[in-house]
Amino acid sequence: MERPKRPYSLNKRPTTKKNKFIYYVRFRHPETGEYISAVSSGETNKASAANWADDQLKKGLVLLPGKKNITFARYAEQFWDYDKSPYIRAKLARGGSISQYLFRLLSE
């Protein structure tokens, strides 16, 4: 019986420090099942990296690369909606932060 495929794979990459590694996650594209570009989990432990990847999936922060043929008008439709903004999702996926209060002040 074939084991079901996980929605991501984990790979460790060396850092500039001797014998230190960071785990990178390659998520699967939900439609094609192909792996997309690797993203750093920032974790040095495989179990922690898997937990990080699971959290990203639960939060819906997995971004698909190469959105082609998208117009600026379509991209900007939800830009000022904090919960749906592709900018906010990308910023949070990279470990950044932006307060909802500040974002709403800017959108007025």
Chimera marker file (.cmm) of the C-alpha trace (Angstrom):
<marker_set name="trace">
<marker id="1" x="0.000" y="0.000" z="0.000" r="1" g="1" b="0" radius="0.5"/>
<marker id="2" x="1.423" y="3.359" z="-1.039" r="1" g="1" b="0" radius="0.5"/>
<marker id="3" x="1.980" y="5.968" z="1.630" r="1" g="1" b="0" radius="0.5"/>
<marker id="4" x="0.076" y="9.232" z="1.007" r="1" g="1" b="0" radius="0.5"/>
<marker id="5" x="2.228" y="12.154" z="-0.062" r="1" g="1" b="0" radius="0.5"/>
<marker id="6" x="2.774" y="14.930" z="2.439" r="1" g="1" b="0" radius="0.5"/>
<marker id="7" x="1.857" y="18.459" z="1.325" r="1" g="1" b="0" radius="0.5"/>
<marker id="8" x="5.510" y="19.475" z="1.746" r="1" g="1" b="0" radius="0.5"/>
<marker id="9" x="9.069" y="18.164" z="1.930" r="1" g="1" b="0" radius="0.5"/>
<marker id="10" x="11.869" y="19.150" z="4.292" r="1" g="1" b="0" radius="0.5"/>
<marker id="11" x="15.487" y="19.673" z="3.269" r="1" g="1" b="0" radius="0.5"/>
<marker id="12" x="18.354" y="20.826" z="5.426" r="1" g="1" b="0" radius="0.5"/>
<marker id="13" x="20.849" y="23.312" z="4.067" r="1" g="1" b="0" radius="0.5"/>
<marker id="14" x="24.151" y="24.286" z="5.649" r="1" g="1" b="0" radius="0.5"/>
<marker id="15" x="24.660" y="27.717" z="7.156" r="1" g="1" b="0" radius="0.5"/>
<marker id="16" x="27.881" y="29.722" z="7.287" r="1" g="1" b="0" radius="0.5"/>
<marker id="17" x="28.554" y="28.269" z="10.741" r="1" g="1" b="0" radius="0.5"/>
<marker id="18" x="30.337" y="24.938" z="10.845" r="1" g="1" b="0" radius="0.5"/>
<marker id="19" x="28.038" y="21.917" z="11.374" r="1" g="1" b="0" radius="0.5"/>
<marker id="20" x="24.890" y="24.104" z="11.534" r="1" g="1" b="0" radius="0.5"/>
<marker id="21" x="21.862" y="23.586" z="9.316" r="1" g="1" b="0" radius="0.5"/>
<marker id="22" x="18.538" y="25.300" z="8.603" r="1" g="1" b="0" radius="0.5"/>
<marker id="23" x="15.547" y="23.340" z="7.340" r="1" g="1" b="0" radius="0.5"/>
<marker id="24" x="13.831" y="24.539" z="4.181" r="1" g="1" b="0" radius="0.5"/>
<marker id="25" x="10.287" y="23.569" z="3.224" r="1" g="1" b="0" radius="0.5"/>
<marker id="26" x="9.017" y="22.889" z="-0.286" r="1" g="1" b="0" radius="0.5"/>
<marker id="27" x="5.229" y="22.956" z="-0.348" r="1" g="1" b="0" radius="0.5"/>
<marker id="28" x="3.221" y="21.154" z="-3.009" r="1" g="1" b="0" radius="0.5"/>
<marker id="29" x="1.102" y="23.191" z="-5.399" r="1" g="1" b="0" radius="0.5"/>
<marker id="30" x="-2.515" y="22.362" z="-4.463" r="1" g="1" b="0" radius="0.5"/>
<marker id="31" x="-3.640" y="21.936" z="-8.082" r="1" g="1" b="0" radius="0.5"/>
<marker id="32" x="-0.680" y="20.263" z="-9.782" r="1" g="1" b="0" radius="0.5"/>
<marker id="33" x="0.931" y="18.439" z="-6.853" r="1" g="1" b="0" radius="0.5"/>
<marker id="34" x="4.356" y="19.673" z="-7.992" r="1" g="1" b="0" radius="0.5"/>
<marker id="35" x="6.777" y="21.117" z="-5.468" r="1" g="1" b="0" radius="0.5"/>
<marker id="36" x="7.208" y="24.887" z="-5.477" r="1" g="1" b="0" radius="0.5"/>
<marker id="37" x="10.301" y="26.889" z="-4.489" r="1" g="1" b="0" radius="0.5"/>
<marker id="38" x="11.818" y="26.200" z="-1.082" r="1" g="1" b="0" radius="0.5"/>
<marker id="39" x="11.178" y="28.551" z="1.835" r="1" g="1" b="0" radius="0.5"/>
<marker id="40" x="13.320" y="28.791" z="4.948" r="1" g="1" b="0" radius="0.5"/>
<marker id="41" x="11.575" y="27.637" z="8.095" r="1" g="1" b="0" radius="0.5"/>
<marker id="42" x="14.246" y="29.269" z="10.235" r="1" g="1" b="0" radius="0.5"/>
<marker id="43" x="14.372" y="26.067" z="12.281" r="1" g="1" b="0" radius="0.5"/>
<marker id="44" x="17.436" y="23.956" z="13.055" r="1" g="1" b="0" radius="0.5"/>
<marker id="45" x="15.448" y="20.926" z="14.204" r="1" g="1" b="0" radius="0.5"/>
<marker id="46" x="13.503" y="18.720" z="11.758" r="1" g="1" b="0" radius="0.5"/>
<marker id="47" x="10.490" y="18.300" z="14.056" r="1" g="1" b="0" radius="0.5"/>
<marker id="48" x="10.296" y="22.059" z="14.641" r="1" g="1" b="0" radius="0.5"/>
<marker id="49" x="10.501" y="22.666" z="10.892" r="1" g="1" b="0" radius="0.5"/>
<marker id="50" x="7.635" y="20.220" z="10.318" r="1" g="1" b="0" radius="0.5"/>
<marker id="51" x="5.576" y="22.009" z="12.981" r="1" g="1" b="0" radius="0.5"/>
<marker id="52" x="6.338" y="25.345" z="11.303" r="1" g="1" b="0" radius="0.5"/>
<marker id="53" x="5.223" y="23.978" z="7.916" r="1" g="1" b="0" radius="0.5"/>
<marker id="54" x="2.004" y="22.599" z="9.432" r="1" g="1" b="0" radius="0.5"/>
<marker id="55" x="1.289" y="25.989" z="11.028" r="1" g="1" b="0" radius="0.5"/>
<marker id="56" x="1.839" y="27.753" z="7.685" r="1" g="1" b="0" radius="0.5"/>
<marker id="57" x="-0.653" y="25.420" z="6.039" r="1" g="1" b="0" radius="0.5"/>
<marker id="58" x="-3.221" y="25.859" z="8.823" r="1" g="1" b="0" radius="0.5"/>
<marker id="59" x="-2.938" y="29.649" z="8.640" r="1" g="1" b="0" radius="0.5"/>
<marker id="60" x="-3.196" y="29.626" z="4.856" r="1" g="1" b="0" radius="0.5"/>
<marker id="61" x="0.104" y="31.465" z="4.463" r="1" g="1" b="0" radius="0.5"/>
<marker id="62" x="1.526" y="29.257" z="1.738" r="1" g="1" b="0" radius="0.5"/>
<marker id="63" x="2.029" y="31.489" z="-1.292" r="1" g="1" b="0" radius="0.5"/>
<marker id="64" x="2.293" y="30.169" z="-4.797" r="1" g="1" b="0" radius="0.5"/>
<marker id="65" x="5.134" y="31.550" z="-6.905" r="1" g="1" b="0" radius="0.5"/>
<marker id="66" x="4.785" y="32.927" z="-10.395" r="1" g="1" b="0" radius="0.5"/>
<marker id="67" x="1.263" y="34.274" z="-10.528" r="1" g="1" b="0" radius="0.5"/>
<marker id="68" x="1.337" y="35.097" z="-14.212" r="1" g="1" b="0" radius="0.5"/>
<marker id="69" x="-1.093" y="37.162" z="-16.236" r="1" g="1" b="0" radius="0.5"/>
<marker id="70" x="-2.463" y="38.996" z="-13.218" r="1" g="1" b="0" radius="0.5"/>
<marker id="71" x="-3.363" y="42.634" z="-13.757" r="1" g="1" b="0" radius="0.5"/>
<marker id="72" x="-2.545" y="45.353" z="-11.280" r="1" g="1" b="0" radius="0.5"/>
<marker id="73" x="-6.264" y="46.070" z="-10.839" r="1" g="1" b="0" radius="0.5"/>
<marker id="74" x="-6.899" y="42.441" z="-9.867" r="1" g="1" b="0" radius="0.5"/>
<marker id="75" x="-3.892" y="42.385" z="-7.512" r="1" g="1" b="0" radius="0.5"/>
<marker id="76" x="-5.006" y="45.652" z="-5.885" r="1" g="1" b="0" radius="0.5"/>
<marker id="77" x="-8.650" y="44.566" z="-5.408" r="1" g="1" b="0" radius="0.5"/>
<marker id="78" x="-7.912" y="43.078" z="-2.014" r="1" g="1" b="0" radius="0.5"/>
<marker id="79" x="-4.718" y="44.947" z="-1.190" r="1" g="1" b="0" radius="0.5"/>
<marker id="80" x="-6.298" y="47.098" z="1.524" r="1" g="1" b="0" radius="0.5"/>
<marker id="81" x="-8.255" y="44.204" z="3.056" r="1" g="1" b="0" radius="0.5"/>
<marker id="82" x="-5.991" y="43.051" z="5.914" r="1" g="1" b="0" radius="0.5"/>
<marker id="83" x="-7.407" y="39.512" z="5.978" r="1" g="1" b="0" radius="0.5"/>
<marker id="84" x="-7.125" y="38.937" z="2.203" r="1" g="1" b="0" radius="0.5"/>
<marker id="85" x="-4.240" y="41.156" z="1.126" r="1" g="1" b="0" radius="0.5"/>
<marker id="86" x="-1.548" y="39.305" z="-0.863" r="1" g="1" b="0" radius="0.5"/>
<marker id="87" x="0.982" y="41.819" z="0.479" r="1" g="1" b="0" radius="0.5"/>
<marker id="88" x="0.101" y="41.026" z="4.112" r="1" g="1" b="0" radius="0.5"/>
<marker id="89" x="0.125" y="37.279" z="3.444" r="1" g="1" b="0" radius="0.5"/>
<marker id="90" x="3.576" y="37.508" z="1.840" r="1" g="1" b="0" radius="0.5"/>
<marker id="91" x="4.920" y="39.691" z="4.653" r="1" g="1" b="0" radius="0.5"/>
<marker id="92" x="3.638" y="37.294" z="7.331" r="1" g="1" b="0" radius="0.5"/>
<marker id="93" x="4.931" y="34.254" z="5.415" r="1" g="1" b="0" radius="0.5"/>
<marker id="94" x="8.431" y="35.767" z="5.495" r="1" g="1" b="0" radius="0.5"/>
<marker id="95" x="8.168" y="36.224" z="9.276" r="1" g="1" b="0" radius="0.5"/>
<marker id="96" x="7.423" y="39.958" z="9.149" r="1" g="1" b="0" radius="0.5"/>
<marker id="97" x="4.656" y="41.775" z="10.944" r="1" g="1" b="0" radius="0.5"/>
<marker id="98" x="2.353" y="44.708" z="10.438" r="1" g="1" b="0" radius="0.5"/>
<marker id="99" x="-0.338" y="45.786" z="12.844" r="1" g="1" b="0" radius="0.5"/>
<marker id="100" x="-3.943" y="45.703" z="11.699" r="1" g="1" b="0" radius="0.5"/>
<marker id="101" x="-4.459" y="49.130" z="13.241" r="1" g="1" b="0" radius="0.5"/>
<marker id="102" x="-1.616" y="50.698" z="11.243" r="1" g="1" b="0" radius="0.5"/>
<marker id="103" x="-2.679" y="48.967" z="8.037" r="1" g="1" b="0" radius="0.5"/>
<marker id="104" x="-6.254" y="50.228" z="8.427" r="1" g="1" b="0" radius="0.5"/>
<marker id="105" x="-4.993" y="53.772" z="9.106" r="1" g="1" b="0" radius="0.5"/>
<marker id="106" x="-3.005" y="53.670" z="5.882" r="1" g="1" b="0" radius="0.5"/>
<marker id="107" x="-5.986" y="52.422" z="3.909" r="1" g="1" b="0" radius="0.5"/>
<marker id="108" x="-8.234" y="55.341" z="4.866" r="1" g="1" b="0" radius="0.5"/>
<link id1="1" id2="2" r="1" g="1" b="0" radius="0.2"/>
<link id1="2" id2="3" r="1" g="1" b="0" radius="0.2"/>
<link id1="3" id2="4" r="1" g="1" b="0" radius="0.2"/>
<link id1="4" id2="5" r="1" g="1" b="0" radius="0.2"/>
<link id1="5" id2="6" r="1" g="1" b="0" radius="0.2"/>
<link id1="6" id2="7" r="1" g="1" b="0" radius="0.2"/>
<link id1="7" id2="8" r="1" g="1" b="0" radius="0.2"/>
<link id1="8" id2="9" r="1" g="1" b="0" radius="0.2"/>
<link id1="9" id2="10" r="1" g="1" b="0" radius="0.2"/>
<link id1="10" id2="11" r="1" g="1" b="0" radius="0.2"/>
<link id1="11" id2="12" r="1" g="1" b="0" radius="0.2"/>
<link id1="12" id2="13" r="1" g="1" b="0" radius="0.2"/>
<link id1="13" id2="14" r="1" g="1" b="0" radius="0.2"/>
<link id1="14" id2="15" r="1" g="1" b="0" radius="0.2"/>
<link id1="15" id2="16" r="1" g="1" b="0" radius="0.2"/>
<link id1="16" id2="17" r="1" g="1" b="0" radius="0.2"/>
<link id1="17" id2="18" r="1" g="1" b="0" radius="0.2"/>
<link id1="18" id2="19" r="1" g="1" b="0" radius="0.2"/>
<link id1="19" id2="20" r="1" g="1" b="0" radius="0.2"/>
<link id1="20" id2="21" r="1" g="1" b="0" radius="0.2"/>
<link id1="21" id2="22" r="1" g="1" b="0" radius="0.2"/>
<link id1="22" id2="23" r="1" g="1" b="0" radius="0.2"/>
<link id1="23" id2="24" r="1" g="1" b="0" radius="0.2"/>
<link id1="24" id2="25" r="1" g="1" b="0" radius="0.2"/>
<link id1="25" id2="26" r="1" g="1" b="0" radius="0.2"/>
<link id1="26" id2="27" r="1" g="1" b="0" radius="0.2"/>
<link id1="27" id2="28" r="1" g="1" b="0" radius="0.2"/>
<link id1="28" id2="29" r="1" g="1" b="0" radius="0.2"/>
<link id1="29" id2="30" r="1" g="1" b="0" radius="0.2"/>
<link id1="30" id2="31" r="1" g="1" b="0" radius="0.2"/>
<link id1="31" id2="32" r="1" g="1" b="0" radius="0.2"/>
<link id1="32" id2="33" r="1" g="1" b="0" radius="0.2"/>
<link id1="33" id2="34" r="1" g="1" b="0" radius="0.2"/>
<link id1="34" id2="35" r="1" g="1" b="0" radius="0.2"/>
<link id1="35" id2="36" r="1" g="1" b="0" radius="0.2"/>
<link id1="36" id2="37" r="1" g="1" b="0" radius="0.2"/>
<link id1="37" id2="38" r="1" g="1" b="0" radius="0.2"/>
<link id1="38" id2="39" r="1" g="1" b="0" radius="0.2"/>
<link id1="39" id2="40" r="1" g="1" b="0" radius="0.2"/>
<link id1="40" id2="41" r="1" g="1" b="0" radius="0.2"/>
<link id1="41" id2="42" r="1" g="1" b="0" radius="0.2"/>
<link id1="42" id2="43" r="1" g="1" b="0" radius="0.2"/>
<link id1="43" id2="44" r="1" g="1" b="0" radius="0.2"/>
<link id1="44" id2="45" r="1" g="1" b="0" radius="0.2"/>
<link id1="45" id2="46" r="1" g="1" b="0" radius="0.2"/>
<link id1="46" id2="47" r="1" g="1" b="0" radius="0.2"/>
<link id1="47" id2="48" r="1" g="1" b="0" radius="0.2"/>
<link id1="48" id2="49" r="1" g="1" b="0" radius="0.2"/>
<link id1="49" id2="50" r="1" g="1" b="0" radius="0.2"/>
<link id1="50" id2="51" r="1" g="1" b="0" radius="0.2"/>
<link id1="51" id2="52" r="1" g="1" b="0" radius="0.2"/>
<link id1="52" id2="53" r="1" g="1" b="0" radius="0.2"/>
<link id1="53" id2="54" r="1" g="1" b="0" radius="0.2"/>
<link id1="54" id2="55" r="1" g="1" b="0" radius="0.2"/>
<link id1="55" id2="56" r="1" g="1" b="0" radius="0.2"/>
<link id1="56" id2="57" r="1" g="1" b="0" radius="0.2"/>
<link id1="57" id2="58" r="1" g="1" b="0" radius="0.2"/>
<link id1="58" id2="59" r="1" g="1" b="0" radius="0.2"/>
<link id1="59" id2="60" r="1" g="1" b="0" radius="0.2"/>
<link id1="60" id2="61" r="1" g="1" b="0" radius="0.2"/>
<link id1="61" id2="62" r="1" g="1" b="0" radius="0.2"/>
<link id1="62" id2="63" r="1" g="1" b="0" radius="0.2"/>
<link id1="63" id2="64" r="1" g="1" b="0" radius="0.2"/>
<link id1="64" id2="65" r="1" g="1" b="0" radius="0.2"/>
<link id1="65" id2="66" r="1" g="1" b="0" radius="0.2"/>
<link id1="66" id2="67" r="1" g="1" b="0" radius="0.2"/>
<link id1="67" id2="68" r="1" g="1" b="0" radius="0.2"/>
<link id1="68" id2="69" r="1" g="1" b="0" radius="0.2"/>
<link id1="69" id2="70" r="1" g="1" b="0" radius="0.2"/>
<link id1="70" id2="71" r="1" g="1" b="0" radius="0.2"/>
<link id1="71" id2="72" r="1" g="1" b="0" radius="0.2"/>
<link id1="72" id2="73" r="1" g="1" b="0" radius="0.2"/>
<link id1="73" id2="74" r="1" g="1" b="0" radius="0.2"/>
<link id1="74" id2="75" r="1" g="1" b="0" radius="0.2"/>
<link id1="75" id2="76" r="1" g="1" b="0" radius="0.2"/>
<link id1="76" id2="77" r="1" g="1" b="0" radius="0.2"/>
<link id1="77" id2="78" r="1" g="1" b="0" radius="0.2"/>
<link id1="78" id2="79" r="1" g="1" b="0" radius="0.2"/>
<link id1="79" id2="80" r="1" g="1" b="0" radius="0.2"/>
<link id1="80" id2="81" r="1" g="1" b="0" radius="0.2"/>
<link id1="81" id2="82" r="1" g="1" b="0" radius="0.2"/>
<link id1="82" id2="83" r="1" g="1" b="0" radius="0.2"/>
<link id1="83" id2="84" r="1" g="1" b="0" radius="0.2"/>
<link id1="84" id2="85" r="1" g="1" b="0" radius="0.2"/>
<link id1="85" id2="86" r="1" g="1" b="0" radius="0.2"/>
<link id1="86" id2="87" r="1" g="1" b="0" radius="0.2"/>
<link id1="87" id2="88" r="1" g="1" b="0" radius="0.2"/>
<link id1="88" id2="89" r="1" g="1" b="0" radius="0.2"/>
<link id1="89" id2="90" r="1" g="1" b="0" radius="0.2"/>
<link id1="90" id2="91" r="1" g="1" b="0" radius="0.2"/>
<link id1="91" id2="92" r="1" g="1" b="0" radius="0.2"/>
<link id1="92" id2="93" r="1" g="1" b="0" radius="0.2"/>
<link id1="93" id2="94" r="1" g="1" b="0" radius="0.2"/>
<link id1="94" id2="95" r="1" g="1" b="0" radius="0.2"/>
<link id1="95" id2="96" r="1" g="1" b="0" radius="0.2"/>
<link id1="96" id2="97" r="1" g="1" b="0" radius="0.2"/>
<link id1="97" id2="98" r="1" g="1" b="0" radius="0.2"/>
<link id1="98" id2="99" r="1" g="1" b="0" radius="0.2"/>
<link id1="99" id2="100" r="1" g="1" b="0" radius="0.2"/>
<link id1="100" id2="101" r="1" g="1" b="0" radius="0.2"/>
<link id1="101" id2="102" r="1" g="1" b="0" radius="0.2"/>
<link id1="102" id2="103" r="1" g="1" b="0" radius="0.2"/>
<link id1="103" id2="104" r="1" g="1" b="0" radius="0.2"/>
<link id1="104" id2="105" r="1" g="1" b="0" radius="0.2"/>
<link id1="105" id2="106" r="1" g="1" b="0" radius="0.2"/>
<link id1="106" id2="107" r="1" g="1" b="0" radius="0.2"/>
<link id1="107" id2="108" r="1" g="1" b="0" radius="0.2"/>
</marker_set>
